[in-house]
Amino acid sequence: MTRLWALLCFLAALCFAAAPWLVPGFNGYEPSQFPVVLEDPPVQPAGYAFAIWGLIYGWLVIGTGFGLLRRSDDVDWAPMRPPLFASLAVGAIWLPVAQWSPVLATLLIWVMLGTALVALWRAGDTDRWLQQGPVAVYAGWLSAAACVGTGVVIGGYGWMPPTPAALLSLSVCMALSVTIQYRLHRAPEYGMTVIWALVGVVVANGQPFNAAVTGLALVGMIAILGVRGTDTE
């Protein structure tokens, strides 16, 4: 079964990475997908921040490919593979779902996040940059993306005004990411990726300046960096 899971993870990573080529033109939810039109939701990072997907796709394919070719029977790699496969399999269908239903897509990205975090927790100590590294960056970006997507949906459906929705979502992101990084000191890539997303939020709220959202994002960055100074492992 270990070889089968290795193969399934590699195939899922390939399908996940191929999704943007099969569903081109998606650059976030369109304002027309929501009852309340929001051209620039304050919770959403600047566009450049999404370029990190290129790193995530490539690193996951390389990591799972190495695992298949060189570590297919390695017991240190085995525990993380089932939840990683589940996350990537859901991710492979996420883009077409997002173009059809933002609400369902938001639910799915939380599933992706949950299974990615389980995979990160189970990642072994060998081949760190090919086993743990790509999963940490993937889980870190999903932590931000799940909260951002939730904030956009909350604002887009008028359940809360845009700025309070952003503050609520960023608070959840901060609480989640600080807790995960505190418990997983061995995976600093996780926290650095969340910080990358928060920097994008600060940039996006520079013009016009949104002091509340910018301030909370800065607090989140400082908190994540702060837990790196503790010792839990």
PyRosetta script that sets phi, psi and omega in degrees:
from pyrosetta import init, pose_from_sequence

init()
pose = pose_from_sequence("MTRLWALLCFLAALCFAAAPWLVPGFNGYEPSQFPVVLEDPPVQPAGYAFAIWGLIYGWLVIGTGFGLLRRSDDVDWAPMRPPLFASLAVGAIWLPVAQWSPVLATLLIWVMLGTALVALWRAGDTDRWLQQGPVAVYAGWLSAAACVGTGVVIGGYGWMPPTPAALLSLSVCMALSVTIQYRLHRAPEYGMTVIWALVGVVVANGQPFNAAVTGLALVGMIAILGVRGTDTE")
pose.set_psi(1, -27.6)
pose.set_omega(1, -178.5)
pose.set_phi(2, -63.7)
pose.set_psi(2, -39.4)
pose.set_omega(2, 178.6)
pose.set_phi(3, -68.1)
pose.set_psi(3, -36.6)
pose.set_omega(3, 178.8)
pose.set_phi(4, -64.2)
pose.set_psi(4, -44.8)
pose.set_omega(4, 178.7)
pose.set_phi(5, -64.2)
pose.set_psi(5, -36.2)
pose.set_omega(5, 177.1)
pose.set_phi(6, -61.8)
pose.set_psi(6, -43.4)
pose.set_omega(6, 179.0)
pose.set_phi(7, -66.3)
pose.set_psi(7, -44.3)
pose.set_omega(7, -179.2)
pose.set_phi(8, -62.2)
pose.set_psi(8, -40.6)
pose.set_omega(8, 178.7)
pose.set_phi(9, -64.2)
pose.set_psi(9, -41.8)
pose.set_omega(9, 179.0)
pose.set_phi(10, -64.5)
pose.set_psi(10, -44.9)
pose.set_omega(10, 179.3)
pose.set_phi(11, -64.3)
pose.set_psi(11, -39.5)
pose.set_omega(11, 178.3)
pose.set_phi(12, -65.5)
pose.set_psi(12, -38.6)
pose.set_omega(12, 177.7)
pose.set_phi(13, -64.3)
pose.set_psi(13, -40.0)
pose.set_omega(13, 177.3)
pose.set_phi(14, -62.9)
pose.set_psi(14, -45.9)
pose.set_omega(14, 179.5)
pose.set_phi(15, -63.9)
pose.set_psi(15, -40.5)
pose.set_omega(15, 178.9)
pose.set_phi(16, -61.8)
pose.set_psi(16, -45.4)
pose.set_omega(16, -179.3)
pose.set_phi(17, -69.9)
pose.set_psi(17, -26.9)
pose.set_omega(17, -178.7)
pose.set_phi(18, -80.9)
pose.set_psi(18, -17.6)
pose.set_omega(18, -174.4)
pose.set_phi(19, -54.9)
pose.set_psi(19, -43.4)
pose.set_omega(19, 179.7)
pose.set_phi(20, -62.5)
pose.set_psi(20, -25.9)
pose.set_omega(20, 178.1)
pose.set_phi(21, -78.8)
pose.set_psi(21, -27.9)
pose.set_omega(21, -179.8)
pose.set_phi(22, -86.4)
pose.set_psi(22, -25.0)
pose.set_omega(22, 178.8)
pose.set_phi(23, -125.6)
pose.set_psi(23, 74.8)
pose.set_omega(23, -174.9)
pose.set_phi(24, -75.2)
pose.set_psi(24, 161.3)
pose.set_omega(24, 171.2)
pose.set_phi(25, 88.1)
pose.set_psi(25, 4.4)
pose.set_omega(25, 179.4)
pose.set_phi(26, -89.8)
pose.set_psi(26, 117.5)
pose.set_omega(26, 178.7)
pose.set_phi(27, -127.1)
pose.set_psi(27, 42.0)
pose.set_omega(27, -176.4)
pose.set_phi(28, 104.1)
pose.set_psi(28, 167.9)
pose.set_omega(28, 179.2)
pose.set_phi(29, -62.6)
pose.set_psi(29, 140.5)
pose.set_omega(29, 175.9)
pose.set_phi(30, -81.9)
pose.set_psi(30, 141.2)
pose.set_omega(30, 177.8)
pose.set_phi(31, -54.6)
pose.set_psi(31, -31.6)
pose.set_omega(31, -178.2)
pose.set_phi(32, -69.9)
pose.set_psi(32, -9.9)
pose.set_omega(32, 179.7)
pose.set_phi(33, -79.6)
pose.set_psi(33, -5.4)
pose.set_omega(33, -174.6)
pose.set_phi(34, -122.9)
pose.set_psi(34, 152.6)
pose.set_omega(34, 175.8)
pose.set_phi(35, -62.2)
pose.set_psi(35, -36.2)
pose.set_omega(35, 177.7)
pose.set_phi(36, -103.1)
pose.set_psi(36, 118.1)
pose.set_omega(36, -176.1)
pose.set_phi(37, -78.6)
pose.set_psi(37, 119.0)
pose.set_omega(37, 177.3)
pose.set_phi(38, -122.5)
pose.set_psi(38, 108.5)
pose.set_omega(38, -177.9)
pose.set_phi(39, -70.4)
pose.set_psi(39, -41.3)
pose.set_omega(39, -178.4)
pose.set_phi(40, -135.5)
pose.set_psi(40, 83.0)
pose.set_omega(40, 179.3)
pose.set_phi(41, -58.9)
pose.set_psi(41, 130.9)
pose.set_omega(41, -176.2)
pose.set_phi(42, -64.9)
pose.set_psi(42, -18.1)
pose.set_omega(42, 179.8)
pose.set_phi(43, -80.7)
pose.set_psi(43, -13.1)
pose.set_omega(43, -172.6)
pose.set_phi(44, -88.0)
pose.set_psi(44, 128.8)
pose.set_omega(44, 179.1)
pose.set_phi(45, -65.0)
pose.set_psi(45, 161.1)
pose.set_omega(45, 174.6)
pose.set_phi(46, -59.3)
pose.set_psi(46, 152.1)
pose.set_omega(46, -173.1)
pose.set_phi(47, -56.7)
pose.set_psi(47, -35.3)
pose.set_omega(47, -176.8)
pose.set_phi(48, -60.6)
pose.set_psi(48, -28.7)
pose.set_omega(48, -175.7)
pose.set_phi(49, -61.9)
pose.set_psi(49, -27.5)
pose.set_omega(49, -177.4)
pose.set_phi(50, -73.5)
pose.set_psi(50, -8.2)
pose.set_omega(50, 176.8)
pose.set_phi(51, -63.7)
pose.set_psi(51, -16.1)
pose.set_omega(51, 179.3)
pose.set_phi(52, -63.7)
pose.set_psi(52, -18.4)
pose.set_omega(52, 177.5)
pose.set_phi(53, -60.0)
pose.set_psi(53, -32.8)
pose.set_omega(53, 177.2)
pose.set_phi(54, -60.0)
pose.set_psi(54, -43.7)
pose.set_omega(54, 176.7)
pose.set_phi(55, -63.5)
pose.set_psi(55, -43.8)
pose.set_omega(55, -177.5)
pose.set_phi(56, -62.9)
pose.set_psi(56, -49.9)
pose.set_omega(56, -179.3)
pose.set_phi(57, -58.2)
pose.set_psi(57, -51.0)
pose.set_omega(57, -176.2)
pose.set_phi(58, -63.9)
pose.set_psi(58, -42.7)
pose.set_omega(58, -177.2)
pose.set_phi(59, -67.8)
pose.set_psi(59, -39.0)
pose.set_omega(59, 178.3)
pose.set_phi(60, -65.5)
pose.set_psi(60, -40.8)
pose.set_omega(60, 178.6)
pose.set_phi(61, -64.8)
pose.set_psi(61, -44.7)
pose.set_omega(61, 179.7)
pose.set_phi(62, -64.0)
pose.set_psi(62, -45.2)
pose.set_omega(62, -178.3)
pose.set_phi(63, -64.5)
pose.set_psi(63, -47.5)
pose.set_omega(63, 179.9)
pose.set_phi(64, -69.9)
pose.set_psi(64, -31.0)
pose.set_omega(64, 176.1)
pose.set_phi(65, -65.9)
pose.set_psi(65, -43.1)
pose.set_omega(65, 175.7)
pose.set_phi(66, -62.7)
pose.set_psi(66, -41.6)
pose.set_omega(66, 179.0)
pose.set_phi(67, -61.4)
pose.set_psi(67, -37.3)
pose.set_omega(67, 179.0)
pose.set_phi(68, -70.0)
pose.set_psi(68, -44.5)
pose.set_omega(68, -174.2)
pose.set_phi(69, -79.2)
pose.set_psi(69, -35.2)
pose.set_omega(69, -172.1)
pose.set_phi(70, -117.3)
pose.set_psi(70, -16.6)
pose.set_omega(70, -175.0)
pose.set_phi(71, -133.3)
pose.set_psi(71, 31.5)
pose.set_omega(71, -175.0)
pose.set_phi(72, -64.9)
pose.set_psi(72, -28.0)
pose.set_omega(72, -179.8)
pose.set_phi(73, -107.1)
pose.set_psi(73, 7.7)
pose.set_omega(73, -175.4)
pose.set_phi(74, -75.1)
pose.set_psi(74, 123.2)
pose.set_omega(74, -178.2)
pose.set_phi(75, -69.6)
pose.set_psi(75, -19.8)
pose.set_omega(75, 179.3)
pose.set_phi(76, -72.9)
pose.set_psi(76, -28.0)
pose.set_omega(76, 179.2)
pose.set_phi(77, -86.3)
pose.set_psi(77, -24.4)
pose.set_omega(77, -168.5)
pose.set_phi(78, -60.8)
pose.set_psi(78, -43.4)
pose.set_omega(78, -173.0)
pose.set_phi(79, -61.7)
pose.set_psi(79, -31.4)
pose.set_omega(79, -175.0)
pose.set_phi(80, -82.2)
pose.set_psi(80, -16.5)
pose.set_omega(80, -169.7)
pose.set_phi(81, -67.6)
pose.set_psi(81, -44.7)
pose.set_omega(81, 179.9)
pose.set_phi(82, -59.4)
pose.set_psi(82, -48.2)
pose.set_omega(82, 178.1)
pose.set_phi(83, -68.0)
pose.set_psi(83, -32.3)
pose.set_omega(83, 177.4)
pose.set_phi(84, -66.0)
pose.set_psi(84, -42.4)
pose.set_omega(84, 176.6)
pose.set_phi(85, -58.9)
pose.set_psi(85, -44.5)
pose.set_omega(85, -179.6)
pose.set_phi(86, -60.0)
pose.set_psi(86, -43.0)
pose.set_omega(86, -179.2)
pose.set_phi(87, -65.6)
pose.set_psi(87, -45.7)
pose.set_omega(87, -178.1)
pose.set_phi(88, -69.2)
pose.set_psi(88, -34.5)
pose.set_omega(88, 178.3)
pose.set_phi(89, -64.0)
pose.set_psi(89, -42.7)
pose.set_omega(89, 175.6)
pose.set_phi(90, -65.7)
pose.set_psi(90, -40.6)
pose.set_omega(90, 179.8)
pose.set_phi(91, -61.3)
pose.set_psi(91, -30.7)
pose.set_omega(91, -178.9)
pose.set_phi(92, -65.6)
pose.set_psi(92, -25.2)
pose.set_omega(92, 179.4)
pose.set_phi(93, -105.0)
pose.set_psi(93, 2.3)
pose.set_omega(93, -172.6)
pose.set_phi(94, -66.2)
pose.set_psi(94, -43.1)
pose.set_omega(94, -176.3)
pose.set_phi(95, -59.6)
pose.set_psi(95, -50.6)
pose.set_omega(95, 177.7)
pose.set_phi(96, -62.7)
pose.set_psi(96, -33.9)
pose.set_omega(96, 176.9)
pose.set_phi(97, -64.9)
pose.set_psi(97, -40.7)
pose.set_omega(97, -178.4)
pose.set_phi(98, -63.9)
pose.set_psi(98, -32.3)
pose.set_omega(98, 177.8)
pose.set_phi(99, -74.0)
pose.set_psi(99, -18.1)
pose.set_omega(99, -177.1)
pose.set_phi(100, -101.1)
pose.set_psi(100, -43.5)
pose.set_omega(100, -174.7)
pose.set_phi(101, -145.8)
pose.set_psi(101, 102.2)
pose.set_omega(101, 177.5)
pose.set_phi(102, -59.1)
pose.set_psi(102, -35.3)
pose.set_omega(102, -179.0)
pose.set_phi(103, -65.7)
pose.set_psi(103, -48.2)
pose.set_omega(103, 178.8)
pose.set_phi(104, -64.3)
pose.set_psi(104, -39.0)
pose.set_omega(104, 178.9)
pose.set_phi(105, -62.6)
pose.set_psi(105, -36.7)
pose.set_omega(105, 177.7)
pose.set_phi(106, -65.7)
pose.set_psi(106, -41.6)
pose.set_omega(106, 176.2)
pose.set_phi(107, -62.3)
pose.set_psi(107, -42.2)
pose.set_omega(107, -179.0)
pose.set_phi(108, -65.9)
pose.set_psi(108, -36.2)
pose.set_omega(108, -177.6)
pose.set_phi(109, -70.4)
pose.set_psi(109, -27.9)
pose.set_omega(109, 173.2)
pose.set_phi(110, -69.6)
pose.set_psi(110, -34.7)
pose.set_omega(110, 173.8)
pose.set_phi(111, -64.6)
pose.set_psi(111, -43.9)
pose.set_omega(111, 177.1)
pose.set_phi(112, -58.7)
pose.set_psi(112, -44.0)
pose.set_omega(112, -179.8)
pose.set_phi(113, -63.8)
pose.set_psi(113, -47.5)
pose.set_omega(113, -177.9)
pose.set_phi(114, -59.0)
pose.set_psi(114, -45.9)
pose.set_omega(114, -179.3)
pose.set_phi(115, -71.3)
pose.set_psi(115, -33.2)
pose.set_omega(115, 176.7)
pose.set_phi(116, -65.9)
pose.set_psi(116, -38.0)
pose.set_omega(116, 178.4)
pose.set_phi(117, -67.1)
pose.set_psi(117, -38.1)
pose.set_omega(117, 175.5)
pose.set_phi(118, -61.9)
pose.set_psi(118, -43.2)
pose.set_omega(118, 178.7)
pose.set_phi(119, -62.0)
pose.set_psi(119, -42.5)
pose.set_omega(119, 179.5)
pose.set_phi(120, -63.1)
pose.set_psi(120, -41.9)
pose.set_omega(120, -180.0)
pose.set_phi(121, -63.0)
pose.set_psi(121, -34.3)
pose.set_omega(121, -176.8)
pose.set_phi(122, -88.9)
pose.set_psi(122, -7.5)
pose.set_omega(122, -177.3)
pose.set_phi(123, -59.4)
pose.set_psi(123, 139.0)
pose.set_omega(123, -177.6)
pose.set_phi(124, -83.0)
pose.set_psi(124, -174.4)
pose.set_omega(124, -175.6)
pose.set_phi(125, -96.3)
pose.set_psi(125, -12.1)
pose.set_omega(125, -178.3)
pose.set_phi(126, -87.3)
pose.set_psi(126, 154.8)
pose.set_omega(126, 177.3)
pose.set_phi(127, 49.2)
pose.set_psi(127, 52.8)
pose.set_omega(127, -169.4)
pose.set_phi(128, -53.2)
pose.set_psi(128, -44.0)
pose.set_omega(128, -174.0)
pose.set_phi(129, -78.1)
pose.set_psi(129, -8.1)
pose.set_omega(129, 178.1)
pose.set_phi(130, -113.6)
pose.set_psi(130, -21.2)
pose.set_omega(130, 178.8)
pose.set_phi(131, -100.5)
pose.set_psi(131, -62.5)
pose.set_omega(131, -175.0)
pose.set_phi(132, -80.3)
pose.set_psi(132, -39.7)
pose.set_omega(132, -173.1)
pose.set_phi(133, -54.2)
pose.set_psi(133, -55.2)
pose.set_omega(133, -178.3)
pose.set_phi(134, -64.7)
pose.set_psi(134, -34.1)
pose.set_omega(134, 179.3)
pose.set_phi(135, -69.6)
pose.set_psi(135, -36.2)
pose.set_omega(135, 178.9)
pose.set_phi(136, -64.3)
pose.set_psi(136, -44.7)
pose.set_omega(136, 178.9)
pose.set_phi(137, -66.3)
pose.set_psi(137, -42.4)
pose.set_omega(137, 177.9)
pose.set_phi(138, -59.6)
pose.set_psi(138, -48.2)
pose.set_omega(138, -179.7)
pose.set_phi(139, -67.4)
pose.set_psi(139, -35.7)
pose.set_omega(139, 178.1)
pose.set_phi(140, -64.3)
pose.set_psi(140, -44.9)
pose.set_omega(140, 178.8)
pose.set_phi(141, -66.6)
pose.set_psi(141, -39.2)
pose.set_omega(141, 177.7)
pose.set_phi(142, -64.0)
pose.set_psi(142, -33.5)
pose.set_omega(142, 177.7)
pose.set_phi(143, -60.2)
pose.set_psi(143, -42.9)
pose.set_omega(143, 177.5)
pose.set_phi(144, -72.9)
pose.set_psi(144, -44.4)
pose.set_omega(144, -175.0)
pose.set_phi(145, -64.6)
pose.set_psi(145, -38.5)
pose.set_omega(145, 179.6)
pose.set_phi(146, -64.0)
pose.set_psi(146, -41.4)
pose.set_omega(146, 179.4)
pose.set_phi(147, -71.2)
pose.set_psi(147, -40.6)
pose.set_omega(147, 177.7)
pose.set_phi(148, -62.0)
pose.set_psi(148, -47.7)
pose.set_omega(148, 178.9)
pose.set_phi(149, -59.1)
pose.set_psi(149, -39.0)
pose.set_omega(149, 178.1)
pose.set_phi(150, -64.7)
pose.set_psi(150, -42.3)
pose.set_omega(150, 178.5)
pose.set_phi(151, -63.4)
pose.set_psi(151, -39.1)
pose.set_omega(151, 178.8)
pose.set_phi(152, -65.5)
pose.set_psi(152, -42.5)
pose.set_omega(152, 179.8)
pose.set_phi(153, -65.6)
pose.set_psi(153, -43.0)
pose.set_omega(153, 179.4)
pose.set_phi(154, -59.5)
pose.set_psi(154, -45.8)
pose.set_omega(154, 178.2)
pose.set_phi(155, -70.4)
pose.set_psi(155, -39.1)
pose.set_omega(155, -177.1)
pose.set_phi(156, -67.8)
pose.set_psi(156, -27.0)
pose.set_omega(156, 177.1)
pose.set_phi(157, -96.3)
pose.set_psi(157, 4.4)
pose.set_omega(157, 175.0)
pose.set_phi(158, 74.0)
pose.set_psi(158, 17.4)
pose.set_omega(158, 179.6)
pose.set_phi(159, -72.7)
pose.set_psi(159, -27.4)
pose.set_omega(159, 173.8)
pose.set_phi(160, -148.0)
pose.set_psi(160, 154.0)
pose.set_omega(160, 172.7)
pose.set_phi(161, -61.5)
pose.set_psi(161, 158.2)
pose.set_omega(161, -173.4)
pose.set_phi(162, -56.3)
pose.set_psi(162, -46.4)
pose.set_omega(162, -177.3)
pose.set_phi(163, -68.4)
pose.set_psi(163, -47.1)
pose.set_omega(163, 174.4)
pose.set_phi(164, -59.3)
pose.set_psi(164, -36.4)
pose.set_omega(164, 177.1)
pose.set_phi(165, -63.7)
pose.set_psi(165, -40.0)
pose.set_omega(165, 178.0)
pose.set_phi(166, -64.9)
pose.set_psi(166, -43.4)
pose.set_omega(166, -179.1)
pose.set_phi(167, -64.3)
pose.set_psi(167, -41.4)
pose.set_omega(167, 177.8)
pose.set_phi(168, -62.6)
pose.set_psi(168, -47.5)
pose.set_omega(168, -177.2)
pose.set_phi(169, -66.1)
pose.set_psi(169, -40.9)
pose.set_omega(169, 178.3)
pose.set_phi(170, -67.4)
pose.set_psi(170, -32.9)
pose.set_omega(170, 176.5)
pose.set_phi(171, -64.0)
pose.set_psi(171, -43.0)
pose.set_omega(171, 176.9)
pose.set_phi(172, -62.9)
pose.set_psi(172, -44.3)
pose.set_omega(172, 179.2)
pose.set_phi(173, -59.5)
pose.set_psi(173, -43.9)
pose.set_omega(173, -178.3)
pose.set_phi(174, -65.7)
pose.set_psi(174, -45.5)
pose.set_omega(174, 180.0)
pose.set_phi(175, -62.0)
pose.set_psi(175, -43.5)
pose.set_omega(175, -179.3)
pose.set_phi(176, -65.5)
pose.set_psi(176, -51.6)
pose.set_omega(176, -174.0)
pose.set_phi(177, -68.6)
pose.set_psi(177, -37.1)
pose.set_omega(177, 177.7)
pose.set_phi(178, -65.3)
pose.set_psi(178, -41.5)
pose.set_omega(178, 178.9)
pose.set_phi(179, -63.7)
pose.set_psi(179, -46.5)
pose.set_omega(179, -179.3)
pose.set_phi(180, -63.9)
pose.set_psi(180, -46.0)
pose.set_omega(180, -178.0)
pose.set_phi(181, -66.2)
pose.set_psi(181, -34.4)
pose.set_omega(181, 177.6)
pose.set_phi(182, -63.4)
pose.set_psi(182, -38.2)
pose.set_omega(182, -178.6)
pose.set_phi(183, -84.1)
pose.set_psi(183, -18.9)
pose.set_omega(183, -176.9)
pose.set_phi(184, -124.3)
pose.set_psi(184, 67.2)
pose.set_omega(184, 177.5)
pose.set_phi(185, -61.7)
pose.set_psi(185, -26.5)
pose.set_omega(185, -178.2)
pose.set_phi(186, -71.3)
pose.set_psi(186, -5.0)
pose.set_omega(186, -178.3)
pose.set_phi(187, -125.3)
pose.set_psi(187, 67.0)
pose.set_omega(187, -179.4)
pose.set_phi(188, -64.5)
pose.set_psi(188, -20.2)
pose.set_omega(188, 178.5)
pose.set_phi(189, -60.8)
pose.set_psi(189, -28.8)
pose.set_omega(189, 178.4)
pose.set_phi(190, -60.4)
pose.set_psi(190, -55.6)
pose.set_omega(190, -178.1)
pose.set_phi(191, -65.2)
pose.set_psi(191, -37.7)
pose.set_omega(191, 179.2)
pose.set_phi(192, -62.7)
pose.set_psi(192, -34.3)
pose.set_omega(192, 178.9)
pose.set_phi(193, -70.2)
pose.set_psi(193, -40.4)
pose.set_omega(193, 175.8)
pose.set_phi(194, -62.5)
pose.set_psi(194, -40.6)
pose.set_omega(194, 177.9)
pose.set_phi(195, -61.7)
pose.set_psi(195, -40.3)
pose.set_omega(195, 176.2)
pose.set_phi(196, -54.9)
pose.set_psi(196, -44.2)
pose.set_omega(196, 179.3)
pose.set_phi(197, -66.4)
pose.set_psi(197, -41.3)
pose.set_omega(197, -178.8)
pose.set_phi(198, -67.4)
pose.set_psi(198, -35.3)
pose.set_omega(198, 174.0)
pose.set_phi(199, -61.1)
pose.set_psi(199, -40.7)
pose.set_omega(199, 177.1)
pose.set_phi(200, -61.3)
pose.set_psi(200, -35.7)
pose.set_omega(200, 177.0)
pose.set_phi(201, -66.1)
pose.set_psi(201, -42.6)
pose.set_omega(201, 178.2)
pose.set_phi(202, -60.8)
pose.set_psi(202, -45.1)
pose.set_omega(202, 179.7)
pose.set_phi(203, -62.5)
pose.set_psi(203, -42.7)
pose.set_omega(203, -178.0)
pose.set_phi(204, -65.2)
pose.set_psi(204, -27.2)
pose.set_omega(204, -177.7)
pose.set_phi(205, -99.5)
pose.set_psi(205, 17.3)
pose.set_omega(205, 177.4)
pose.set_phi(206, -79.6)
pose.set_psi(206, -33.4)
pose.set_omega(206, -178.5)
pose.set_phi(207, -136.3)
pose.set_psi(207, 105.4)
pose.set_omega(207, -6.4)
pose.set_phi(208, -73.2)
pose.set_psi(208, 154.8)
pose.set_omega(208, -174.1)
pose.set_phi(209, -74.3)
pose.set_psi(209, 124.9)
pose.set_omega(209, 176.1)
pose.set_phi(210, -112.5)
pose.set_psi(210, 99.0)
pose.set_omega(210, -172.6)
pose.set_phi(211, -64.2)
pose.set_psi(211, -40.5)
pose.set_omega(211, -175.9)
pose.set_phi(212, -65.3)
pose.set_psi(212, -48.8)
pose.set_omega(212, -178.2)
pose.set_phi(213, -67.7)
pose.set_psi(213, -43.7)
pose.set_omega(213, 178.9)
pose.set_phi(214, -61.0)
pose.set_psi(214, -45.0)
pose.set_omega(214, -179.9)
pose.set_phi(215, -61.7)
pose.set_psi(215, -42.9)
pose.set_omega(215, -179.7)
pose.set_phi(216, -67.1)
pose.set_psi(216, -38.8)
pose.set_omega(216, 177.8)
pose.set_phi(217, -63.2)
pose.set_psi(217, -39.7)
pose.set_omega(217, 177.9)
pose.set_phi(218, -65.8)
pose.set_psi(218, -40.4)
pose.set_omega(218, 176.5)
pose.set_phi(219, -60.6)
pose.set_psi(219, -41.0)
pose.set_omega(219, 178.6)
pose.set_phi(220, -61.5)
pose.set_psi(220, -43.2)
pose.set_omega(220, 179.0)
pose.set_phi(221, -62.3)
pose.set_psi(221, -44.5)
pose.set_omega(221, -179.6)
pose.set_phi(222, -63.7)
pose.set_psi(222, -40.2)
pose.set_omega(222, -179.4)
pose.set_phi(223, -64.5)
pose.set_psi(223, -42.6)
pose.set_omega(223, 179.4)
pose.set_phi(224, -64.3)
pose.set_psi(224, -43.6)
pose.set_omega(224, 177.4)
pose.set_phi(225, -64.4)
pose.set_psi(225, -34.8)
pose.set_omega(225, -179.2)
pose.set_phi(226, -63.6)
pose.set_psi(226, -39.2)
pose.set_omega(226, -177.8)
pose.set_phi(227, -70.9)
pose.set_psi(227, -16.4)
pose.set_omega(227, 175.1)
pose.set_phi(228, -68.7)
pose.set_psi(228, -16.4)
pose.set_omega(228, 178.8)
pose.set_phi(229, -87.3)
pose.set_psi(229, -3.0)
pose.set_omega(229, 177.6)
pose.set_phi(230, -94.8)
pose.set_psi(230, 172.5)
pose.set_omega(230, -178.2)
pose.set_phi(231, -133.5)
pose.set_psi(231, 103.6)
pose.set_omega(231, -179.6)
pose.set_phi(232, -116.1)
pose.set_psi(232, -4.2)
pose.set_omega(232, -178.0)
pose.set_phi(233, -130.2)
pose.dump_pdb("model.pdb")
